[in-house]
Amino acid sequence: MKKIALRRGYDLTSISRPVRPKRDFEEFDLLIGMDDQNIADLTRMAPDAKAKAKIRKMTEFCTRIKVSSVPDPYYGDNKDYELVIDILEDACEGLIKTITNYKLKIG
């Protein structure tokens, strides 16, 4: 993934961290999962209905590529990694538009 991403100008050097339910559901407006398992895990961690409403699947923000989740390309080949980046680029564009529209609505 790092090699494929680097060819597109993305430097994937950061590492993820575990979700901190008490803090994250309070601090963030959105908690985004990549697939159904991520969503189920986040939903299980959510302390209440308000927190559950903050959970979204990344592919909900896609505007061009219609998929239900971001696939795990681990056992695939380069085209599978390319597809993941295509999906994430599309979803990130949609996420940015969603956030921008939200900010414009609330001032």
Biopython code that builds the backbone (N, CA, C, O; Angstrom):
import numpy as np
from Bio.PDB.StructureBuilder import StructureBuilder

atoms = [
    (1, "MET", "N", (0.827, -1.188, 0.000)),
    (1, "MET", "CA", (0.000, 0.000, 0.000)),
    (1, "MET", "C", (0.869, 1.249, 0.000)),
    (1, "MET", "O", (0.569, 2.214, -0.702)),
    (2, "LYS", "N", (1.943, 1.236, 0.781)),
    (2, "LYS", "CA", (2.797, 2.418, 0.847)),
    (2, "LYS", "C", (3.388, 2.759, -0.517)),
    (2, "LYS", "O", (3.467, 3.932, -0.884)),
    (3, "LYS", "N", (3.805, 1.737, -1.273)),
    (3, "LYS", "CA", (4.394, 1.979, -2.600)),
    (3, "LYS", "C", (3.358, 2.536, -3.566)),
    (3, "LYS", "O", (3.632, 3.486, -4.298)),
    (4, "ILE", "N", (2.178, 1.950, -3.567)),
    (4, "ILE", "CA", (1.112, 2.414, -4.459)),
    (4, "ILE", "C", (0.723, 3.849, -4.093)),
    (4, "ILE", "O", (0.562, 4.699, -4.968)),
    (5, "ALA", "N", (0.575, 4.104, -2.804)),
    (5, "ALA", "CA", (0.198, 5.448, -2.346)),
    (5, "ALA", "C", (1.267, 6.471, -2.701)),
    (5, "ALA", "O", (0.948, 7.578, -3.135)),
    (6, "LEU", "N", (2.519, 6.113, -2.522)),
    (6, "LEU", "CA", (3.609, 7.041, -2.821)),
    (6, "LEU", "C", (3.609, 7.440, -4.298)),
    (6, "LEU", "O", (3.916, 8.585, -4.630)),
    (7, "ARG", "N", (3.266, 6.502, -5.184)),
    (7, "ARG", "CA", (3.175, 6.820, -6.614)),
    (7, "ARG", "C", (2.115, 7.877, -6.889)),
    (7, "ARG", "O", (2.184, 8.596, -7.886)),
    (8, "ARG", "N", (1.130, 7.965, -5.994)),
    (8, "ARG", "CA", (0.061, 8.968, -6.163)),
    (8, "ARG", "C", (0.311, 10.221, -5.323)),
    (8, "ARG", "O", (-0.517, 11.131, -5.285)),
    (9, "GLY", "N", (1.451, 10.255, -4.660)),
    (9, "GLY", "CA", (1.809, 11.442, -3.900)),
    (9, "GLY", "C", (1.420, 11.408, -2.437)),
    (9, "GLY", "O", (1.451, 12.440, -1.766)),
    (10, "TYR", "N", (1.052, 10.234, -1.926)),
    (10, "TYR", "CA", (0.678, 10.100, -0.516)),
    (10, "TYR", "C", (1.793, 9.421, 0.253)),
    (10, "TYR", "O", (2.275, 8.360, -0.142)),
    (11, "ASP", "N", (2.193, 10.027, 1.337)),
    (11, "ASP", "CA", (3.223, 9.453, 2.207)),
    (11, "ASP", "C", (2.525, 8.840, 3.416)),
    (11, "ASP", "O", (2.090, 9.566, 4.310)),
    (12, "LEU", "N", (2.416, 7.534, 3.454)),
    (12, "LEU", "CA", (1.718, 6.850, 4.543)),
    (12, "LEU", "C", (2.699, 6.454, 5.644)),
    (12, "LEU", "O", (3.037, 5.280, 5.796)),
    (13, "THR", "N", (3.148, 7.440, 6.403)),
    (13, "THR", "CA", (4.118, 7.149, 7.451)),
    (13, "THR", "C", (3.504, 7.155, 8.842)),
    (13, "THR", "O", (4.123, 6.668, 9.787)),
    (14, "SER", "N", (2.303, 7.693, 8.986)),
    (14, "SER", "CA", (1.711, 7.744, 10.324)),
    (14, "SER", "C", (1.119, 6.387, 10.687)),
    (14, "SER", "O", (0.858, 5.550, 9.823)),
    (15, "ILE", "N", (0.919, 6.194, 11.972)),
    (15, "ILE", "CA", (0.304, 4.960, 12.437)),
    (15, "ILE", "C", (-1.027, 5.288, 13.096)),
    (15, "ILE", "O", (-1.220, 6.382, 13.625)),
    (16, "SER", "N", (-1.923, 4.345, 13.056)),
    (16, "SER", "CA", (-3.229, 4.585, 13.667)),
    (16, "SER", "C", (-3.137, 4.360, 15.170)),
    (16, "SER", "O", (-2.154, 3.818, 15.676)),
    (17, "ARG", "N", (-4.152, 4.776, 15.851)),
    (17, "ARG", "CA", (-4.222, 4.565, 17.289)),
    (17, "ARG", "C", (-5.566, 3.935, 17.620)),
    (17, "ARG", "O", (-6.516, 4.058, 16.846)),
    (18, "PRO", "N", (-5.654, 3.278, 18.737)),
    (18, "PRO", "CA", (-6.951, 2.696, 19.119)),
    (18, "PRO", "C", (-7.985, 3.786, 19.409)),
    (18, "PRO", "O", (-7.642, 4.901, 19.802)),
    (19, "VAL", "N", (-9.229, 3.445, 19.209)),
    (19, "VAL", "CA", (-10.316, 4.366, 19.555)),
    (19, "VAL", "C", (-10.379, 4.475, 21.071)),
    (19, "VAL", "O", (-10.305, 3.475, 21.786)),
    (20, "ARG", "N", (-10.517, 5.697, 21.543)),
    (20, "ARG", "CA", (-10.705, 5.949, 22.985)),
    (20, "ARG", "C", (-12.149, 6.389, 23.147)),
    (20, "ARG", "O", (-12.444, 7.581, 23.055)),
    (21, "PRO", "N", (-13.055, 5.448, 23.388)),
    (21, "PRO", "CA", (-14.490, 5.745, 23.348)),
    (21, "PRO", "C", (-14.914, 6.949, 24.175)),
    (21, "PRO", "O", (-15.595, 7.837, 23.663)),
    (22, "LYS", "N", (-14.531, 6.994, 25.419)),
    (22, "LYS", "CA", (-14.997, 8.083, 26.280)),
    (22, "LYS", "C", (-14.572, 9.440, 25.728)),
    (22, "LYS", "O", (-15.370, 10.377, 25.686)),
    (23, "ARG", "N", (-13.352, 9.540, 25.318)),
    (23, "ARG", "CA", (-12.813, 10.807, 24.828)),
    (23, "ARG", "C", (-13.234, 11.091, 23.379)),
    (23, "ARG", "O", (-13.663, 12.201, 23.063)),
    (24, "ASP", "N", (-13.110, 10.090, 22.506)),
    (24, "ASP", "CA", (-13.352, 10.318, 21.082)),
    (24, "ASP", "C", (-14.805, 10.665, 20.775)),
    (24, "ASP", "O", (-15.064, 11.561, 19.971)),
    (25, "PHE", "N", (-15.752, 9.975, 21.398)),
    (25, "PHE", "CA", (-17.157, 10.281, 21.123)),
    (25, "PHE", "C", (-17.546, 11.659, 21.656)),
    (25, "PHE", "O", (-18.502, 12.265, 21.172)),
    (26, "GLU", "N", (-16.828, 12.142, 22.627)),
    (26, "GLU", "CA", (-17.093, 13.477, 23.160)),
    (26, "GLU", "C", (-16.395, 14.549, 22.323)),
    (26, "GLU", "O", (-16.956, 15.618, 22.079)),
    (27, "GLU", "N", (-15.182, 14.260, 21.891)),
    (27, "GLU", "CA", (-14.337, 15.257, 21.238)),
    (27, "GLU", "C", (-14.626, 15.447, 19.743)),
    (27, "GLU", "O", (-14.470, 16.553, 19.224)),
    (28, "PHE", "N", (-15.041, 14.392, 19.052)),
    (28, "PHE", "CA", (-15.183, 14.458, 17.600)),
    (28, "PHE", "C", (-16.637, 14.470, 17.159)),
    (28, "PHE", "O", (-17.506, 13.881, 17.804)),
    (29, "ASP", "N", (-16.885, 15.156, 16.041)),
    (29, "ASP", "CA", (-18.231, 15.213, 15.454)),
    (29, "ASP", "C", (-18.536, 13.976, 14.631)),
    (29, "ASP", "O", (-19.694, 13.576, 14.508)),
    (30, "LEU", "N", (-17.496, 13.365, 14.063)),
    (30, "LEU", "CA", (-17.656, 12.168, 13.240)),
    (30, "LEU", "C", (-16.626, 11.120, 13.643)),
    (30, "LEU", "O", (-15.474, 11.446, 13.931)),
    (31, "LEU", "N", (-17.049, 9.869, 13.660)),
    (31, "LEU", "CA", (-16.144, 8.738, 13.800)),
    (31, "LEU", "C", (-16.430, 7.857, 12.591)),
    (31, "LEU", "O", (-17.547, 7.371, 12.415)),
    (32, "ILE", "N", (-15.422, 7.659, 11.771)),
    (32, "ILE", "CA", (-15.618, 7.032, 10.469)),
    (32, "ILE", "C", (-14.958, 5.661, 10.422)),
    (32, "ILE", "O", (-13.779, 5.503, 10.739)),
    (33, "GLY", "N", (-15.754, 4.676, 10.014)),
    (33, "GLY", "CA", (-15.249, 3.317, 9.835)),
    (33, "GLY", "C", (-15.143, 2.992, 8.363)),
    (33, "GLY", "O", (-15.817, 3.597, 7.529)),
    (34, "MET", "N", (-14.287, 2.028, 8.048)),
    (34, "MET", "CA", (-14.065, 1.655, 6.652)),
    (34, "MET", "C", (-14.980, 0.531, 6.174)),
    (34, "MET", "O", (-15.270, 0.427, 4.983)),
    (35, "ASP", "N", (-15.435, -0.309, 7.105)),
    (35, "ASP", "CA", (-16.253, -1.454, 6.695)),
    (35, "ASP", "C", (-17.277, -1.776, 7.785)),
    (35, "ASP", "O", (-17.327, -1.113, 8.821)),
    (36, "ASP", "N", (-18.086, -2.798, 7.536)),
    (36, "ASP", "CA", (-19.153, -3.152, 8.479)),
    (36, "ASP", "C", (-18.615, -3.543, 9.852)),
    (36, "ASP", "O", (-19.232, -3.235, 10.872)),
    (37, "GLN", "N", (-17.470, -4.217, 9.883)),
    (37, "GLN", "CA", (-16.897, -4.602, 11.178)),
    (37, "GLN", "C", (-16.473, -3.370, 11.973)),
    (37, "GLN", "O", (-16.716, -3.292, 13.178)),
    (38, "ASN", "N", (-15.838, -2.406, 11.299)),
    (38, "ASN", "CA", (-15.467, -1.154, 11.973)),
    (38, "ASN", "C", (-16.693, -0.460, 12.543)),
    (38, "ASN", "O", (-16.668, 0.024, 13.674)),
    (39, "ILE", "N", (-17.767, -0.412, 11.759)),
    (39, "ILE", "CA", (-18.998, 0.250, 12.186)),
    (39, "ILE", "C", (-19.597, -0.489, 13.385)),
    (39, "ILE", "O", (-20.037, 0.139, 14.348)),
    (40, "ALA", "N", (-19.611, -1.805, 13.325)),
    (40, "ALA", "CA", (-20.138, -2.595, 14.447)),
    (40, "ALA", "C", (-19.311, -2.360, 15.712)),
    (40, "ALA", "O", (-19.863, -2.226, 16.804)),
    (41, "ASP", "N", (-18.006, -2.312, 15.561)),
    (41, "ASP", "CA", (-17.128, -2.072, 16.721)),
    (41, "ASP", "C", (-17.374, -0.685, 17.311)),
    (41, "ASP", "O", (-17.489, -0.537, 18.528)),
    (42, "LEU", "N", (-17.454, 0.325, 16.454)),
    (42, "LEU", "CA", (-17.716, 1.686, 16.938)),
    (42, "LEU", "C", (-19.086, 1.783, 17.601)),
    (42, "LEU", "O", (-19.236, 2.427, 18.639)),
    (43, "THR", "N", (-20.066, 1.153, 17.007)),
    (43, "THR", "CA", (-21.422, 1.180, 17.565)),
    (43, "THR", "C", (-21.442, 0.539, 18.950)),
    (43, "THR", "O", (-22.103, 1.036, 19.862)),
    (44, "ARG", "N", (-20.728, -0.547, 19.097)),
    (44, "ARG", "CA", (-20.649, -1.232, 20.394)),
    (44, "ARG", "C", (-19.967, -0.334, 21.448)),
    (44, "ARG", "O", (-20.315, -0.392, 22.627)),
    (45, "MET", "N", (-19.018, 0.476, 21.031)),
    (45, "MET", "CA", (-18.282, 1.348, 21.956)),
    (45, "MET", "C", (-19.049, 2.621, 22.315)),
    (45, "MET", "O", (-18.780, 3.242, 23.343)),
    (46, "ALA", "N", (-20.000, 3.005, 21.470)),
    (46, "ALA", "CA", (-20.716, 4.273, 21.675)),
    (46, "ALA", "C", (-21.487, 4.244, 22.993)),
    (46, "ALA", "O", (-22.221, 3.294, 23.263)),
    (47, "PRO", "N", (-21.322, 5.279, 23.811)),
    (47, "PRO", "CA", (-21.971, 5.294, 25.116)),
    (47, "PRO", "C", (-23.473, 5.573, 25.087)),
    (47, "PRO", "O", (-24.186, 5.235, 26.031)),
    (48, "ASP", "N", (-23.959, 6.197, 23.994)),
    (48, "ASP", "CA", (-25.384, 6.544, 23.947)),
    (48, "ASP", "C", (-25.808, 6.803, 22.497)),
    (48, "ASP", "O", (-25.000, 6.713, 21.572)),
    (49, "ALA", "N", (-27.079, 7.124, 22.324)),
    (49, "ALA", "CA", (-27.626, 7.350, 20.980)),
    (49, "ALA", "C", (-26.977, 8.550, 20.289)),
    (49, "ALA", "O", (-26.754, 8.520, 19.079)),
    (50, "LYS", "N", (-26.676, 9.596, 21.041)),
    (50, "LYS", "CA", (-26.031, 10.777, 20.461)),
    (50, "LYS", "C", (-24.662, 10.402, 19.886)),
    (50, "LYS", "O", (-24.290, 10.861, 18.807)),
    (51, "ALA", "N", (-23.935, 9.582, 20.598)),
    (51, "ALA", "CA", (-22.623, 9.123, 20.129)),
    (51, "ALA", "C", (-22.777, 8.233, 18.901)),
    (51, "ALA", "O", (-21.994, 8.342, 17.957)),
    (52, "LYS", "N", (-23.772, 7.359, 18.902)),
    (52, "LYS", "CA", (-23.993, 6.475, 17.751)),
    (52, "LYS", "C", (-24.308, 7.271, 16.492)),
    (52, "LYS", "O", (-23.969, 6.847, 15.387)),
    (53, "ALA", "N", (-24.949, 8.409, 16.650)),
    (53, "ALA", "CA", (-25.295, 9.248, 15.491)),
    (53, "ALA", "C", (-24.052, 9.847, 14.828)),
    (53, "ALA", "O", (-24.132, 10.324, 13.696)),
    (54, "LYS", "N", (-22.924, 9.831, 15.502)),
    (54, "LYS", "CA", (-21.676, 10.368, 14.952)),
    (54, "LYS", "C", (-20.939, 9.357, 14.077)),
    (54, "LYS", "O", (-19.964, 9.712, 13.414)),
    (55, "ILE", "N", (-21.386, 8.120, 14.068)),
    (55, "ILE", "CA", (-20.696, 7.055, 13.342)),
    (55, "ILE", "C", (-21.162, 7.023, 11.890)),
    (55, "ILE", "O", (-22.359, 6.994, 11.606)),
    (56, "ARG", "N", (-20.204, 7.030, 10.990)),
    (56, "ARG", "CA", (-20.503, 6.967, 9.551)),
    (56, "ARG", "C", (-19.510, 6.031, 8.886)),
    (56, "ARG", "O", (-18.389, 5.850, 9.359)),
    (57, "LYS", "N", (-19.939, 5.443, 7.787)),
    (57, "LYS", "CA", (-19.043, 4.605, 6.986)),
    (57, "LYS", "C", (-18.408, 5.480, 5.913)),
    (57, "LYS", "O", (-19.089, 6.292, 5.286)),
    (58, "MET", "N", (-17.123, 5.318, 5.704)),
    (58, "MET", "CA", (-16.386, 6.154, 4.761)),
    (58, "MET", "C", (-17.029, 6.166, 3.383)),
    (58, "MET", "O", (-17.072, 7.210, 2.732)),
    (59, "THR", "N", (-17.522, 5.035, 2.934)),
    (59, "THR", "CA", (-18.085, 4.962, 1.590)),
    (59, "THR", "C", (-19.396, 5.731, 1.445)),
    (59, "THR", "O", (-19.860, 5.935, 0.323)),
    (60, "GLU", "N", (-20.003, 6.160, 2.546)),
    (60, "GLU", "CA", (-21.198, 7.008, 2.463)),
    (60, "GLU", "C", (-20.878, 8.339, 1.788)),
    (60, "GLU", "O", (-21.770, 9.008, 1.268)),
    (61, "PHE", "N", (-19.618, 8.713, 1.800)),
    (61, "PHE", "CA", (-19.212, 9.998, 1.238)),
    (61, "PHE", "C", (-18.787, 9.883, -0.227)),
    (61, "PHE", "O", (-18.504, 10.899, -0.863)),
    (62, "CYS", "N", (-18.739, 8.674, -0.769)),
    (62, "CYS", "CA", (-18.368, 8.487, -2.180)),
    (62, "CYS", "C", (-19.425, 9.121, -3.080)),
    (62, "CYS", "O", (-20.622, 9.059, -2.798)),
    (63, "THR", "N", (-18.962, 9.726, -4.158)),
    (63, "THR", "CA", (-19.892, 10.326, -5.113)),
    (63, "THR", "C", (-19.799, 9.671, -6.485)),
    (63, "THR", "O", (-20.744, 9.744, -7.270)),
    (64, "ARG", "N", (-18.677, 9.035, -6.781)),
    (64, "ARG", "CA", (-18.490, 8.412, -8.095)),
    (64, "ARG", "C", (-18.436, 6.887, -8.023)),
    (64, "ARG", "O", (-19.018, 6.202, -8.864)),
    (65, "ILE", "N", (-17.757, 6.371, -7.044)),
    (65, "ILE", "CA", (-17.569, 4.924, -6.927)),
    (65, "ILE", "C", (-18.614, 4.383, -5.960)),
    (65, "ILE", "O", (-18.698, 4.823, -4.814)),
    (66, "LYS", "N", (-19.396, 3.440, -6.421)),
    (66, "LYS", "CA", (-20.474, 2.886, -5.606)),
    (66, "LYS", "C", (-20.050, 1.533, -5.016)),
    (66, "LYS", "O", (-20.119, 0.501, -5.683)),
    (67, "VAL", "N", (-19.623, 1.562, -3.781)),
    (67, "VAL", "CA", (-19.260, 0.354, -3.043)),
    (67, "VAL", "C", (-19.829, 0.482, -1.638)),
    (67, "VAL", "O", (-20.083, 1.590, -1.164)),
    (68, "SER", "N", (-20.027, -0.650, -0.973)),
    (68, "SER", "CA", (-20.612, -0.607, 0.368)),
    (68, "SER", "C", (-19.573, -0.435, 1.460)),
    (68, "SER", "O", (-19.905, -0.019, 2.570)),
    (69, "SER", "N", (-18.324, -0.748, 1.162)),
    (69, "SER", "CA", (-17.270, -0.569, 2.161)),
    (69, "SER", "C", (-15.918, -0.500, 1.469)),
    (69, "SER", "O", (-15.788, -0.833, 0.291)),
    (70, "VAL", "N", (-14.920, -0.067, 2.214)),
    (70, "VAL", "CA", (-13.554, -0.039, 1.702)),
    (70, "VAL", "C", (-12.997, -1.452, 1.876)),
    (70, "VAL", "O", (-12.885, -1.931, 3.005)),
    (71, "PRO", "N", (-12.648, -2.121, 0.786)),
    (71, "PRO", "CA", (-12.171, -3.496, 0.903)),
    (71, "PRO", "C", (-10.764, -3.576, 1.499)),
    (71, "PRO", "O", (-9.984, -2.627, 1.418)),
    (72, "ASP", "N", (-10.466, -4.704, 2.085)),
    (72, "ASP", "CA", (-9.124, -4.963, 2.596)),
    (72, "ASP", "C", (-8.320, -5.609, 1.470)),
    (72, "ASP", "O", (-8.611, -6.741, 1.085)),
    (73, "PRO", "N", (-7.316, -4.915, 0.935)),
    (73, "PRO", "CA", (-6.582, -5.438, -0.217)),
    (73, "PRO", "C", (-5.428, -6.374, 0.150)),
    (73, "PRO", "O", (-4.661, -6.775, -0.725)),
    (74, "TYR", "N", (-5.297, -6.720, 1.417)),
    (74, "TYR", "CA", (-4.111, -7.422, 1.912)),
    (74, "TYR", "C", (-3.748, -8.659, 1.089)),
    (74, "TYR", "O", (-2.571, -8.870, 0.793)),
    (75, "TYR", "N", (-4.716, -9.467, 0.719)),
    (75, "TYR", "CA", (-4.412, -10.687, -0.031)),
    (75, "TYR", "C", (-4.535, -10.500, -1.537)),
    (75, "TYR", "O", (-4.482, -11.470, -2.292)),
    (76, "GLY", "N", (-4.697, -9.266, -1.971)),
    (76, "GLY", "CA", (-4.851, -8.986, -3.386)),
    (76, "GLY", "C", (-3.548, -8.590, -4.048)),
    (76, "GLY", "O", (-2.460, -8.843, -3.531)),
    (77, "ASP", "N", (-3.685, -7.966, -5.198)),
    (77, "ASP", "CA", (-2.518, -7.499, -5.937)),
    (77, "ASP", "C", (-2.561, -5.972, -6.040)),
    (77, "ASP", "O", (-3.375, -5.320, -5.387)),
    (78, "ASN", "N", (-1.684, -5.419, -6.860)),
    (78, "ASN", "CA", (-1.587, -3.953, -6.967)),
    (78, "ASN", "C", (-2.894, -3.302, -7.378)),
    (78, "ASN", "O", (-3.206, -2.208, -6.909)),
    (79, "LYS", "N", (-3.673, -3.951, -8.250)),
    (79, "LYS", "CA", (-4.939, -3.332, -8.678)),
    (79, "LYS", "C", (-5.917, -3.225, -7.518)),
    (79, "LYS", "O", (-6.750, -2.319, -7.500)),
    (80, "ASP", "N", (-5.834, -4.132, -6.551)),
    (80, "ASP", "CA", (-6.703, -4.047, -5.378)),
    (80, "ASP", "C", (-6.310, -2.854, -4.500)),
    (80, "ASP", "O", (-7.176, -2.174, -3.948)),
    (81, "TYR", "N", (-5.015, -2.606, -4.373)),
    (81, "TYR", "CA", (-4.553, -1.441, -3.618)),
    (81, "TYR", "C", (-4.920, -0.145, -4.348)),
    (81, "TYR", "O", (-5.289, 0.846, -3.719)),
    (82, "GLU", "N", (-4.814, -0.164, -5.677)),
    (82, "GLU", "CA", (-5.216, 0.998, -6.475)),
    (82, "GLU", "C", (-6.696, 1.299, -6.259)),
    (82, "GLU", "O", (-7.081, 2.459, -6.111)),
    (83, "LEU", "N", (-7.525, 0.254, -6.243)),
    (83, "LEU", "CA", (-8.962, 0.435, -6.025)),
    (83, "LEU", "C", (-9.238, 1.076, -4.671)),
    (83, "LEU", "O", (-10.074, 1.973, -4.566)),
    (84, "VAL", "N", (-8.542, 0.620, -3.640)),
    (84, "VAL", "CA", (-8.734, 1.202, -2.306)),
    (84, "VAL", "C", (-8.414, 2.691, -2.327)),
    (84, "VAL", "O", (-9.151, 3.494, -1.755)),
    (85, "ILE", "N", (-7.330, 3.060, -2.976)),
    (85, "ILE", "CA", (-6.976, 4.478, -3.044)),
    (85, "ILE", "C", (-8.014, 5.251, -3.865)),
    (85, "ILE", "O", (-8.376, 6.373, -3.510)),
    (86, "ASP", "N", (-8.490, 4.654, -4.955)),
    (86, "ASP", "CA", (-9.554, 5.303, -5.743)),
    (86, "ASP", "C", (-10.780, 5.573, -4.873)),
    (86, "ASP", "O", (-11.338, 6.671, -4.892)),
    (87, "ILE", "N", (-11.189, 4.567, -4.115)),
    (87, "ILE", "CA", (-12.358, 4.703, -3.237)),
    (87, "ILE", "C", (-12.121, 5.792, -2.194)),
    (87, "ILE", "O", (-12.985, 6.639, -1.966)),
    (88, "LEU", "N", (-10.957, 5.765, -1.567)),
    (88, "LEU", "CA", (-10.670, 6.745, -0.517)),
    (88, "LEU", "C", (-10.558, 8.164, -1.064)),
    (88, "LEU", "O", (-10.986, 9.113, -0.408)),
    (89, "GLU", "N", (-9.988, 8.318, -2.256)),
    (89, "GLU", "CA", (-9.941, 9.655, -2.856)),
    (89, "GLU", "C", (-11.349, 10.178, -3.093)),
    (89, "GLU", "O", (-11.655, 11.329, -2.781)),
    (90, "ASP", "N", (-12.197, 9.331, -3.643)),
    (90, "ASP", "CA", (-13.589, 9.718, -3.894)),
    (90, "ASP", "C", (-14.291, 10.062, -2.578)),
    (90, "ASP", "O", (-14.946, 11.098, -2.468)),
    (91, "ALA", "N", (-14.149, 9.196, -1.600)),
    (91, "ALA", "CA", (-14.808, 9.407, -0.309)),
    (91, "ALA", "C", (-14.283, 10.659, 0.399)),
    (91, "ALA", "O", (-15.058, 11.398, 1.005)),
    (92, "CYS", "N", (-12.998, 10.893, 0.325)),
    (92, "CYS", "CA", (-12.436, 12.091, 0.968)),
    (92, "CYS", "C", (-12.950, 13.368, 0.325)),
    (92, "CYS", "O", (-13.225, 14.350, 1.015)),
    (93, "GLU", "N", (-13.081, 13.355, -1.005)),
    (93, "GLU", "CA", (-13.659, 14.528, -1.684)),
    (93, "GLU", "C", (-15.083, 14.774, -1.183)),
    (93, "GLU", "O", (-15.461, 15.911, -0.899)),
    (94, "GLY", "N", (-15.861, 13.709, -1.079)),
    (94, "GLY", "CA", (-17.232, 13.842, -0.582)),
    (94, "GLY", "C", (-17.279, 14.269, 0.874)),
    (94, "GLY", "O", (-18.142, 15.054, 1.267)),
    (95, "LEU", "N", (-16.363, 13.759, 1.669)),
    (95, "LEU", "CA", (-16.293, 14.138, 3.083)),
    (95, "LEU", "C", (-15.969, 15.622, 3.223)),
    (95, "LEU", "O", (-16.574, 16.324, 4.033)),
    (96, "ILE", "N", (-15.022, 16.088, 2.438)),
    (96, "ILE", "CA", (-14.663, 17.517, 2.480)),
    (96, "ILE", "C", (-15.859, 18.381, 2.095)),
    (96, "ILE", "O", (-16.117, 19.399, 2.737)),
    (97, "LYS", "N", (-16.593, 17.988, 1.052)),
    (97, "LYS", "CA", (-17.794, 18.733, 0.655)),
    (97, "LYS", "C", (-18.832, 18.726, 1.773)),
    (97, "LYS", "O", (-19.459, 19.749, 2.047)),
    (98, "THR", "N", (-19.012, 17.585, 2.411)),
    (98, "THR", "CA", (-19.984, 17.477, 3.508)),
    (98, "THR", "C", (-19.602, 18.393, 4.661)),
    (98, "THR", "O", (-20.447, 19.109, 5.200)),
    (99, "ILE", "N", (-18.342, 18.369, 5.033)),
    (99, "ILE", "CA", (-17.873, 19.212, 6.143)),
    (99, "ILE", "C", (-17.994, 20.687, 5.769)),
    (99, "ILE", "O", (-18.433, 21.500, 6.583)),
    (100, "THR", "N", (-17.608, 21.032, 4.549)),
    (100, "THR", "CA", (-17.690, 22.422, 4.094)),
    (100, "THR", "C", (-19.137, 22.909, 4.104)),
    (100, "THR", "O", (-19.422, 24.007, 4.583)),
    (101, "ASN", "N", (-20.044, 22.095, 3.579)),
    (101, "ASN", "CA", (-21.474, 22.475, 3.574)),
    (101, "ASN", "C", (-22.005, 22.623, 4.991)),
    (101, "ASN", "O", (-22.792, 23.530, 5.264)),
    (102, "TYR", "N", (-21.590, 21.753, 5.887)),
    (102, "TYR", "CA", (-22.032, 21.817, 7.284)),
    (102, "TYR", "C", (-21.551, 23.126, 7.918)),
    (102, "TYR", "O", (-22.313, 23.808, 8.603)),
    (103, "LYS", "N", (-20.297, 23.463, 7.687)),
    (103, "LYS", "CA", (-19.747, 24.707, 8.251)),
    (103, "LYS", "C", (-20.462, 25.925, 7.686)),
    (103, "LYS", "O", (-20.715, 26.886, 8.413)),
    (104, "LEU", "N", (-20.792, 25.897, 6.394)),
    (104, "LEU", "CA", (-21.500, 27.031, 5.793)),
    (104, "LEU", "C", (-22.899, 27.185, 6.391)),
    (104, "LEU", "O", (-23.376, 28.306, 6.569)),
    (105, "LYS", "N", (-23.552, 26.075, 6.698)),
    (105, "LYS", "CA", (-24.903, 26.132, 7.254)),
    (105, "LYS", "C", (-24.916, 26.679, 8.678)),
    (105, "LYS", "O", (-25.850, 27.380, 9.064)),
    (106, "ILE", "N", (-23.876, 26.360, 9.466)),
    (106, "ILE", "CA", (-23.894, 26.812, 10.859)),
    (106, "ILE", "C", (-23.148, 28.136, 11.053)),
    (106, "ILE", "O", (-23.126, 28.684, 12.155)),
    (107, "GLY", "N", (-22.553, 28.634, 10.006)),
    (107, "GLY", "CA", (-21.912, 29.934, 10.072)),
    (107, "GLY", "C", (-20.493, 29.833, 10.402)),
    (107, "GLY", "O", (-19.807, 30.851, 10.497)),
]
sb = StructureBuilder()
sb.init_structure("model")
sb.init_model(0)
sb.init_chain("A")
sb.init_seg("    ")
for serial, (resi, resn, name, xyz) in enumerate(atoms, 1):
    if name == "N":
        sb.init_residue(resn, " ", resi, " ")
    sb.init_atom(name, np.array(xyz, "f"), 0.0, 1.0, " ", f" {name:<3s}", serial, name[0])
structure = sb.get_structure()
